[in-house]
Amino acid sequence: MTTHLGRGGHAVRSGLIFILVAASLGLLAAPASAEPGGRHDPVRFATFNASLNRNNAGQALADLSRPGNAQASAVAEIVQRTRPDILLINEFDYEPGEALAEAFKENYLSIPQEPGLAPIDYPYVFVAPSNTGVASGHDLDNSGSVGGPNDAFGFGFFPGQYGMAVFSRHPIAYDDIRTFRTFLWKDMPGALLPDDPATAAPADWYSPAELDVFRLSSKSHWDVPIEIGRKTVHFLVSHPTPPVFDGREDRNGRRNHDEIRFWADYISPGHRSRYIYDDDGSRGGLKPGSLFVIAGDQNSDPLDGDSIPGAIQQLLEHPLVNTKLTPSSPGGPEQAALQGGANLSHRSDPAFDTADFADSAPGNLRVDYVLPRKNLRLIDGAVFWPRVGRPGLRASGHLPVPELGPPSRLDRGARPRSVTLGSPTIDRCKPVTWASSSVSFRPVRSMPSRTWPACAWVTRRSSRAMGRSSWGKVPSGPGSPWSCHTTETRGGRRCTRAATG
């Protein structure tokens, strides 16, 4: 889990880390070795939305090209504590030649991030281009103009922003990887194409010319075969768009639903997957009988939040997916109780939450998943969300890292970087220190600093489920270095810190 904020400063997902499911290959037809010398050792799969993305192309690489970046160190600490064998990182800017992945390995994963932690090595890495920030040449948001992140094939300010990376301790079958970045949404039978409510025609939010180029994946979908002993497990990874930041047409909610559906169809043999084609033109889904693990930030909770009802159930209720064990954490219920708000009315068990969104709406949600095939026996699973005061909470924590400067934007906005949790208190403004020159997201909790008694509402996130927007705060009372003003184009307030503050 990591911290979400919405487009243009809209609220918000706080900085917690989803981690992993462990699956055993020991009960397969032929045992597979998970580690050299071990025939029945479990293999640990993980997904981690680490928010290692930046506002500008090349900035993430510059930040990670040397040790010392606080955010990258916190991410590496989580990886070193949980030690997955196969890891998907979402929100990882694409750099050709695996440059960002190699920088992260060399300058962070290979260096112990806390006393007692060991380095971790991933000899095999896969990255590929993402649809984010790739100009479509069309007015996809129907704003009356062409250009900008909303008109890219996936929301982004430059090509490859918010990409993905797979890290593996086991060999990747690179020649057999399939990517589906250019698959067209209209080519999915029964696609939930959005409708323009202002017209009588059905499913006409996008023009025919736009549908001829519009890609289903907001980032990409990858089938990455991992060779574990004598077996191959297909690591099926993606990061569907958040189902918000749209209008009555629900174009993002519908796209989120169908991005999730893609894997449900892909693992289904026969006619259900026959329509699928990859970026090389090969047709069809996964070969019947193939082992798989589906992973990623799906941006969909089974019962709460803004996604279309039943979206994630397309995977959770699939007859080939093993859901006998649901990863949980001790920190999720603790934080749901401390934060209150929308969490008090949620139907999902907070122990299963993987994302700490705004307390007023939508609250904490389960949006990250690792889902093995049924004949992969589940040994254990967890969400890395420790209780207050437990080791690792510093790294999974709730506060922005000051060294990072102005926040970057997630698919629909920014994410504060997270390293430290102070004593959680409720219903009053927390003392917060910021190093960035401007901010339009929700600060949280406490951090040793000056205290300013007043708070200004700053950011919001559209929430169809709650029927209102949710807002965050920054200190703006007497003596605060912050000044706030209304931003009409962004529908909220933007706060700027004085250079001498």
C-alpha positions in Angstrom: 0.0 0.0 0.0 1.1 3.5 -0.5 -0.2 7.0 -0.4 -2.8 8.2 -3.0 -3.8 11.7 -3.7 -6.1 12.8 -6.5 -5.7 14.7 -9.6 -5.0 18.4 -9.1 -4.5 18.0 -5.4 -7.6 16.0 -4.7 -7.4 13.8 -1.7 -5.7 11.0 -0.8 -4.3 7.7 0.1 -1.9 7.3 3.0 1.4 5.7 3.0 1.0 2.1 4.0 2.5 -1.0 2.3 0.7 -4.0 0.9 2.8 -7.0 0.9 2.4 -10.6 0.0 1.1 -14.1 -0.3 3.3 -17.2 0.0 2.5 -20.0 -2.3 3.9 -23.5 -2.2 4.8 -25.4 -5.3 5.4 -28.6 -3.3 2.0 -30.0 -4.1 2.1 -29.7 -7.8 2.5 -32.7 -10.1 6.3 -32.4 -9.8 7.8 -30.6 -6.9 9.6 -27.4 -7.8 12.6 -25.9 -6.0 12.0 -22.4 -4.7 15.5 -21.8 -3.5 18.8 -23.5 -4.5 18.8 -26.8 -2.6 15.2 -26.7 -1.4 12.6 -28.8 -3.1 9.5 -27.7 -1.2 10.3 -24.3 0.1 7.5 -21.8 -0.3 7.7 -19.0 -2.9 6.7 -15.6 -1.7 4.9 -13.3 -4.2 4.3 -9.6 -3.4 2.8 -6.5 -4.8 3.8 -3.1 -3.6 2.5 0.3 -4.8 5.7 2.1 -3.8 5.0 5.5 -5.5 8.5 5.7 -6.8 7.3 8.1 -9.5 8.0 11.8 -10.0 6.6 14.9 -11.7 9.2 15.1 -14.4 10.8 12.6 -16.8 14.1 11.4 -15.4 13.6 12.8 -12.0 13.1 9.4 -10.3 16.3 8.1 -11.9 18.2 11.2 -10.7 16.8 10.7 -7.1 17.7 7.0 -7.0 21.1 7.2 -8.7 22.8 7.5 -5.3 21.9 6.4 -1.8 20.2 8.7 0.6 16.8 9.3 -0.8 14.4 8.9 2.2 11.5 7.5 0.2 13.5 4.9 -1.7 15.2 3.9 1.6 11.8 3.4 3.2 10.6 1.3 0.3 13.8 -0.8 0.4 13.4 -1.3 4.1 9.9 -2.8 3.6 11.3 -5.1 0.9 14.2 -6.2 3.1 11.8 -6.9 6.0 9.3 -8.9 4.0 11.8 -10.5 1.5 9.5 -11.5 -1.3 10.9 -13.8 -4.0 8.9 -12.3 -6.8 7.9 -8.6 -6.4 5.7 -6.3 -8.4 6.2 -2.6 -7.8 3.5 -0.3 -9.1 4.1 3.5 -9.5 7.6 3.0 -10.8 8.5 5.4 -13.6 9.6 3.7 -16.8 13.2 4.2 -17.8 14.7 2.4 -20.9 17.3 -0.3 -20.2 16.0 -1.0 -16.7 17.9 2.0 -15.5 15.6 2.9 -12.6 15.3 -0.7 -11.5 19.1 -1.1 -11.5 19.6 2.1 -9.6 17.1 1.0 -7.0 18.8 -2.4 -6.6 22.3 -1.0 -6.4 21.7 2.0 -4.2 19.0 0.7 -1.9 18.1 -3.0 -2.0 21.8 -4.0 -1.8 22.4 -1.8 1.3 20.9 -2.7 4.7 18.4 0.0 5.5 18.2 -0.7 9.3 20.5 -2.5 11.7 19.7 -6.2 11.5 18.3 -6.1 8.0 20.1 -8.0 5.2 20.4 -6.8 1.6 18.2 -8.6 -0.9 19.2 -9.4 -4.5 17.0 -9.7 -7.5 19.0 -11.0 -10.4 16.1 -10.8 -12.8 14.1 -7.7 -13.6 11.4 -6.8 -16.2 10.2 -3.3 -17.1 8.4 -2.1 -20.3 6.7 1.0 -21.6 3.4 2.2 -20.0 0.4 4.0 -21.6 0.6 6.7 -19.0 1.5 10.0 -20.5 1.5 8.8 -24.1 -0.4 11.4 -26.2 -3.5 10.0 -27.9 -4.1 13.0 -30.2 -7.7 13.1 -29.1 -9.9 15.0 -26.6 -10.6 11.9 -24.5 -12.0 13.8 -21.5 -14.3 15.9 -23.8 -13.0 19.1 -22.4 -12.9 20.9 -25.7 -9.1 20.8 -26.1 -6.5 18.2 -27.0 -3.4 17.6 -24.9 -2.3 17.1 -21.3 -2.5 14.2 -19.0 -6.2 13.6 -19.3 -5.9 13.0 -23.0 -3.1 10.6 -22.8 -3.9 6.8 -23.2 -3.3 6.6 -19.4 -3.2 9.6 -17.1 0.3 11.0 -16.9 2.5 14.0 -17.5 5.1 12.2 -19.5 5.4 8.8 -21.1 6.0 6.0 -18.6 5.0 7.9 -15.5 3.5 5.6 -12.9 4.8 2.5 -14.6 5.6 -1.0 -13.2 8.6 -3.2 -12.5 8.9 -6.9 -11.7 11.8 -8.1 -9.6 12.5 -11.8 -9.3 15.0 -14.1 -7.5 14.0 -16.8 -10.0 14.7 -16.7 -13.7 12.3 -14.9 -15.9 11.5 -16.5 -19.3 12.1 -13.3 -21.2 11.4 -14.7 -24.6 7.9 -15.8 -23.5 6.7 -12.6 -21.9 3.5 -11.2 -23.3 2.4 -7.6 -23.0 -1.0 -6.1 -23.9 -0.4 -2.4 -23.8 -1.9 -1.7 -27.2 -5.0 -3.9 -26.9 -8.0 -1.8 -27.8 -10.9 -1.5 -25.4 -13.5 -1.8 -28.1 -12.1 -5.3 -29.0 -13.3 -6.7 -25.7 -16.7 -8.3 -26.3 -19.3 -6.7 -24.1 -17.0 -3.9 -23.1 -18.5 -1.4 -20.6 -17.8 1.6 -22.9 -18.9 4.8 -21.3 -22.0 6.7 -22.4 -22.4 10.4 -22.9 -25.4 11.3 -20.7 -26.0 14.4 -22.8 -26.9 12.4 -25.9 -29.5 9.8 -26.8 -27.0 7.5 -28.5 -25.6 4.6 -26.4 -21.9 4.2 -25.4 -20.9 7.3 -27.2 -18.6 9.1 -24.8 -15.7 8.3 -27.2 -16.1 8.9 -30.9 -15.6 6.1 -33.4 -12.2 7.6 -34.3 -11.2 7.7 -30.6 -12.3 4.1 -30.0 -10.2 3.0 -33.0 -7.1 4.0 -31.0 -8.3 3.9 -27.3 -6.3 1.3 -25.3 -7.9 -0.7 -22.5 -4.8 -0.7 -20.2 -4.2 2.6 -18.4 -0.6 1.4 -17.8 -0.2 -2.1 -19.3 -1.0 -5.8 -18.6 2.0 -8.2 -18.5 2.3 -11.9 -18.5 5.7 -12.5 -17.0 6.7 -16.2 -16.9 8.8 -17.1 -13.8 10.8 -20.3 -13.9 10.7 -21.9 -10.4 12.6 -25.2 -10.5 11.0 -27.3 -13.2 7.8 -25.3 -13.2 6.7 -22.0 -14.8 4.4 -19.6 -13.0 2.9 -16.8 -15.0 3.0 -13.6 -13.0 0.1 -11.6 -14.4 0.5 -8.0 -13.3 -1.3 -4.7 -14.0 -2.5 -1.5 -12.3 -6.0 -0.5 -13.4 -7.1 3.1 -13.3 -8.8 4.5 -10.2 -12.5 4.4 -10.7 -12.9 8.1 -9.9 -12.0 11.5 -11.3 -14.7 11.4 -14.0 -18.4 12.3 -14.3 -21.8 10.8 -14.8 -20.4 8.8 -17.7 -18.1 6.9 -15.2 -15.5 6.4 -17.8 -12.8 5.6 -15.3 -15.0 3.3 -13.2 -15.9 1.4 -16.4 -12.3 1.1 -17.5 -11.3 -0.1 -14.1 -13.9 -2.8 -14.3 -12.8 -4.0 -17.7 -9.1 -3.8 -16.9 -9.8 -6.2 -14.0 -12.0 -8.3 -16.3 -9.1 -8.7 -18.8 -7.2 -11.1 -16.4 -10.5 -13.0 -15.6 -10.9 -13.6 -19.3 -7.2 -14.3 -19.9 -7.0 -17.2 -17.5 -10.2 -18.7 -18.8 -9.7 -21.3 -21.5 -11.7 -21.4 -24.7 -14.0 -18.8 -26.3 -13.8 -16.4 -23.3 -10.2 -15.6 -24.0 -10.2 -16.1 -27.7 -10.6 -12.4 -28.5 -7.3 -11.4 -26.7 -4.3 -10.4 -28.7 -0.9 -9.2 -27.4 1.5 -6.5 -28.6 3.1 -8.9 -31.0 -0.2 -9.9 -32.5 -0.4 -13.4 -31.0 -4.0 -14.3 -30.0 -5.6 -16.1 -27.2 -5.3 -16.3 -23.4 -3.2 -18.4 -21.1 -2.6 -22.0 -22.1 -5.0 -24.3 -20.2 -3.4 -25.8 -17.1 -0.8 -23.1 -16.7 0.1 -21.9 -13.3 -0.4 -18.2 -12.5 -0.4 -15.6 -9.8 -2.3 -12.3 -10.5 -0.9 -9.3 -8.7 -1.3 -5.5 -8.6 -3.1 -2.5 -7.3 -6.5 -3.1 -8.8 -8.1 0.0 -7.3 -11.2 -1.9 -6.3 -12.5 -3.0 -2.9 -15.0 -5.9 -2.8 -17.6 -4.0 -0.8 -16.6 -0.4 -0.2 -15.3 2.6 -2.2 -16.1 3.8 -5.7 -15.5 0.9 -8.1 -18.4 -0.6 -10.0 -20.0 -3.3 -7.8 -18.6 -6.7 -8.7 -15.5 -5.4 -10.4 -12.9 -7.2 -8.2 -15.3 -10.1 -7.8 -14.5 -11.0 -11.4 -11.2 -12.3 -10.0 -12.1 -13.2 -6.4 -15.0 -15.4 -7.5 -13.2 -16.9 -10.6 -13.3 -20.7 -10.4 -9.5 -20.9 -11.0 -8.4 -18.4 -8.4 -7.5 -19.5 -4.9 -9.0 -17.2 -2.3 -9.0 -19.6 0.7 -6.7 -17.2 2.5 -7.1 -13.4 2.6 -3.9 -11.5 3.6 -4.5 -9.4 6.7 -2.7 -7.1 9.1 -2.9 -6.0 12.7 -2.5 -2.4 11.8 -5.6 -2.1 9.6 -8.2 -2.5 12.3 -6.2 -0.4 14.7 -6.0 2.5 12.2 -9.6 2.2 11.1 -10.7 2.6 14.7 -8.3 5.5 15.3 -9.3 7.3 12.1 -13.0 6.7 12.3 -15.0 8.6 9.6 -16.0 6.5 6.7 -14.2 3.5 8.1 -17.0 3.1 10.7 -19.6 2.4 8.1 -17.5 0.1 5.9 -18.7 -3.4 5.2 -15.3 -5.0 4.5 -13.1 -6.3 7.3 -10.5 -3.6 8.1 -7.9 -6.3 8.7 -7.9 -6.8 4.9 -7.4 -3.1 4.1 -4.4 -2.3 2.0 -4.8 1.4 1.5 -5.3 4.3 3.9 -7.4 6.8 2.0 -9.0 9.9 3.4 -11.0 9.3 6.6 -14.1 11.2 5.5 -14.3 9.4 2.1 -13.7 6.8 1.0 -11.9 5.6 4.1 -9.4 2.7 4.1 -9.9 0.1 1.4 -8.6 -3.3 0.1 -7.3 -2.5 -3.4 -4.1 -4.5 -3.7 -4.1 -8.2 -4.4 -2.0 -11.3 -4.9 -4.2 -14.1 -6.3 -2.7 -17.6 -7.1 -4.2 -20.3 -9.1 -6.2 -22.9 -7.1 -3.6 -25.7 -7.4 -1.0 -23.5 -5.8 -1.3 -24.2 -2.1 -1.4 -21.1 0.1 0.9 -21.3 3.0 0.6 -17.8 4.5 -0.3 -14.2 3.5 -0.1 -10.8 5.0 -0.5 -7.1 4.6 2.5 -5.2 6.0 0.7 -2.7 8.2 2.2 -3.0 11.7 0.6 -1.7 14.9 1.7 1.6 16.3 5.1 1.2 18.0 6.0 -2.0 16.1 9.1 -2.4 14.0 8.7 -1.3 10.4 5.9 1.2 11.0 8.4 4.0 10.5 8.9 2.8 6.9 5.3 2.1 6.2 4.2 5.2 8.0 1.9 8.1 7.3 4.0 11.2 6.8 5.5 12.9 3.7 9.3 12.7 3.4 10.5 16.4 3.5 13.5 15.7 1.2 11.3 15.0 -1.8 10.1 18.6 -2.4 6.8 19.2 -4.2 4.7 16.0 -4.4 4.3 14.1 -7.7 1.0 12.9 -9.1 -0.5 9.4 -9.1 -2.7 8.3 -11.9 -5.2 10.9 -10.8 -2.9 13.0 -8.7 -0.1 13.1 -6.1 1.1 10.8 -3.3 2.9 12.1 -0.2 6.0 10.1 0.4 6.0 8.2 3.7 8.5 7.3 6.4 7.5 8.3 9.9 4.5 7.9 12.2 4.1 10.0 15.3 1.6 9.4 18.0 -1.8 9.2 16.3 -4.4 11.6 17.7 -7.8 12.4 16.4 -9.9 15.5 15.7 -7.3 18.2 15.9 -4.7 19.7 13.6 -1.4 17.9 13.8 2.0 19.7 13.9 3.6 19.1 10.6 6.9 20.2 9.1 7.1 20.5 5.3 10.1 21.2 3.1 8.4 21.5 -0.2 7.6 24.9 -1.6 3.9 24.1 -2.2 1.5 21.4 -1.4 -2.0 20.5 -2.2 -2.5 17.2 -0.4 -3.5 16.0 3.0 -0.9 16.1 5.8 -1.5 13.6 8.6 -0.6 12.7 12.1 2.3 14.3 13.9 6.0 15.1 13.5 8.4 16.9 15.9 8.1 20.6 14.9 6.4 23.8 15.8 2.7 23.7 16.5 0.2 25.9 14.7 -3.3 25.7 16.2 -5.4 26.3 13.2 -6.0 24.2 10.0 -7.0 25.1 6.5 -8.9 22.7 4.3 -6.7 22.0 1.3 -7.5 19.0 -0.9 -10.4 17.0 -2.0 -11.2 13.7 -3.8 -14.5 13.1 -5.6 -16.3 10.2 -4.1 -19.5 8.9 -5.8 -20.0 6.5 -2.9 -20.1 9.2 -0.3 -21.8 11.8 -2.5 -19.4 14.5 -1.4 -15.8 15.5 -1.4 -13.2 14.8 1.3 -10.7 17.3 2.4 -7.3 17.4 4.2 -5.5 20.1 6.2 -2.3 22.1 6.6 -1.4 24.3 9.6 -2.4 27.9 8.8 -2.9 29.6 12.1 -1.0 32.6 13.5 2.7 32.1 13.0 2.3 29.4 10.3 4.5 29.9 7.2 1.6 28.7 5.1 -0.8 30.8 3.1 -3.7 29.4 1.3 -5.9 30.6 -1.6 -8.7 29.1 -3.6 -7.9 27.6 -7.0 -10.9 27.7 -9.2 -9.6 25.4 -11.9 -8.7 22.7 -9.4 -11.9 23.1 -7.4 -10.1 23.4 -4.1 -7.5 25.3 -2.1 -3.8 25.4 -2.6 -1.4 26.3 0.2 2.1 27.7 -0.3 4.8 27.8 2.3 7.0 31.0 2.6 10.6 30.4 1.7 11.7 31.6 5.1 9.1 29.5 7.0 
